[in-house]
Each structure stands twice: as C-alpha cells, then as structure tokens.
Amino acid sequence: MLDLDALDFAKSGGRVTVVTQDADTGVVLMIAHADRTALEHTMRTGEMHYTSRTRGLWHKGATSGNRQRVVSLAADCDGDAVLARVRPLGPSCHTGQTSCFGETALAPDALAVLDRTITERVLDLSAPAGGYTRRLLQDRNLRLKKIGEEAAEFITACTDGDAGRVAAESADLVYHALVAMHAAGTGWPAVVRALAERQRHSTPSAVAE
C-alpha cells in the first residue's frame, strides 16, 4: 500500500504530513502528522493512526469511536506527505463537525453520497422488508424492468428537448443503474476508476466510448 522506506521523515523532524480525505465524497477531513510508527500501525490495523505533539502515537477514534478505516495510502512526489483516503465512522473534527475545515468546506459528490446510501441498504438486506431500494435489490426482474422504463423516459425527454425533464429522468436512470450495479457487486467508485483509467490511456474522445 505504501513504501515507508521511500518517505522523507527527516525533513519534518521524523514525521510526514497526512492529508485525510473521505474516499467516497472527496471531502478533506483533516490534516495531521505521522511518524513511521504511526504509519506502521495504520498499515497493520487498517485504521488511521497519527502522531500528536502532546499525545504521541494517536489511534484516531480509539476513545470517541470515530475511527477512520483506510481505503488507500499514497505518498506525494517529494515523499514528505501522504494522502490517506478513508471511510470515516463519525465526525473527524473534535468539534463534532465532519471536517476540521468546517461544514462550509463540505462539497459532497451527490453520486457518491447516493452510492454510500445504497451500500447501506445492501448491508441491511436482512432487516424486515420495506423501502423501495431494498425491494429493487431483492427483485432482479423489477430493477431491470425499471432501468428499461427509465431509459425510455430519458430518451423521450431528450427527443422533446425538455431540459428540466432530461435532468429529472437522468437522475432516475442513474439511481436505478446504481442499484443494479450494487446488486451485481460493484458501485460508483468502480465507475470513477474506470473513467480515470481511460483518461490515462486514451485520447479525450475515447473516454466516453
């Protein structure tokens, strides 16, 4: 996940800067520091550990329960900073806010938020029946039928040139497509990765192919 030997701990007195980002929404949650020991704990446990000036080794959320589960760790080009993409189990700021930069810093990706909500429904399938998303997840024929219907309504709106309806029908189509993706074992992050991969290896026109 991360080559600790490639990091420049000496530049900042034995620590590197850690920028922690919500892996699903892209929101920057906090900035802290970590020494080699903290990063070793992070990589071993799969949960974020930092180095505090006053507390030393710090397991984020050990007391509050607001832990941060690691999705990926990546060093910057100089090796003196690490981008930690996480899935937070609660607020990241000691004030109780989602981000240490305040709620005004939050600009959540609506698709990512919807994808996370559907993920929660997938994990809750054992609960008593109820809720439209859960019905779709449990009934393959229903969800495939709805995709067909929403696609047809989207095409009709495009044909009529009605911008408002095009946006509304697009939202319906995307929602039903995301549910079907989760039922197949994937989700929005996989789409983002696929698009990024095409951008790296293809011309701009090929991204949409």
C-alpha positions, -999 to +999 in steps of 0.1 A: +000+000+000+028+024+009+066+022+008+077+036+041+113+035+031+106+059+003+092+086+027+113+115+038+107+116+076+138+136+083+126+167+065+100+175+093+117+161+123+107+124+119+072+130+107+053+134+074+022+154+068-010+134+064-040+148+044-070+127+052-098+126+026-132+109+026-128+082-001-164+084-012-171+121-012-137+136-018-141+159+012-108+167+030-115+157+066-083+168+084-046+173+082-023+158+108+012+143+111+025+107+114+059+092+121+070+058+109+055+040+139+021+056+134+021+046+097+031+011+106+002+009+130-021+023+103-010-003+077-012-032+102-047-024+116-063-008+086-073+022+107-057+056+108-030+064+134-013+097+138+015+113+158+003+141+182+027+167+195+012+162+230+000+126+230+025+108+208+010+078+190-027+085+184-053+060+172-080+082+157-113+073+173-100+050+199-119+069+226-147+086+206-154+057+183-150+080+153-124+058+137-112+061+101-109+029+080-082+031+054-090+027+018-056+037+004-024+055+013-003+074-013+029+094-010+033+127-028+062+133-053+086+146-026+079+118-002+071+142+027+033+140+026+008+112+025-028+112+011-049+089+032-083+080+017-106+067+044-142+058+052-149+077+085-171+061+112-181+095+125-170+132+126-133+138+121-131+171+140-130+173+178-158+199+175-182+173+162-181+185+126-175+162+097-144+181+086-118+201+105-123+228+079-159+233+089-192+224+073-188+251+046-159+231+033-181+202+025-189+198-011-202+162-013-205+144-046-242+137-048-235+104-067-210+093-041-235+100-013-262+081-031-238+052-037-230+051+000-267+051+009-273+022-015-244+004+001-260+007+035-292-008+021-272-037+007-258-043+042-292-041+057-310-066+034-315-089+064-338-063+080-376-066+077-388-059+042-396-023+033-382+006+013-380+009-025-343+005-028-344-028-008-372-040-030-351-034-061-321-051-046-342-082-038-360-084-071-338-087-102-367-086-127-381-054-111-348-035-111-341-045-147-376-035-158-373-001-141-340+005-159-357-001-192-386+022-183-364+050-170-341+048-201-372+051-224-384+081-204-349+097-207-348+092-244-383+107-248-373+138-227-342+142-249-363+139-281-386+166-268-357+188-259-371+195-224-340+203-203-359+201-170-373+166-178-339+155-192-323+163-159-350+146-138-351+115-160-313+113-159-314+113-121-340+085-121-319+065-146-287+069-127-304+059-094-318+027-108-285+019-126-266+023-093-289-001-075-284-026-103-246-021-101-247-029-063-268-059-069-240-071-093-213-064-067-200-031-078-207+006-074-199+042-083-162+041-072-156+014-098-171+037-125-148+065-114-118+042-115-128+030-150-131+066-163-098+076-147-081+046-163-095+056-197-082+091-193-047+079-185-045+056-215-068+071-241-075+103-260-102+125-246-127+114-272-122+078-262-133+083-226-169+082-235-167+052-257 
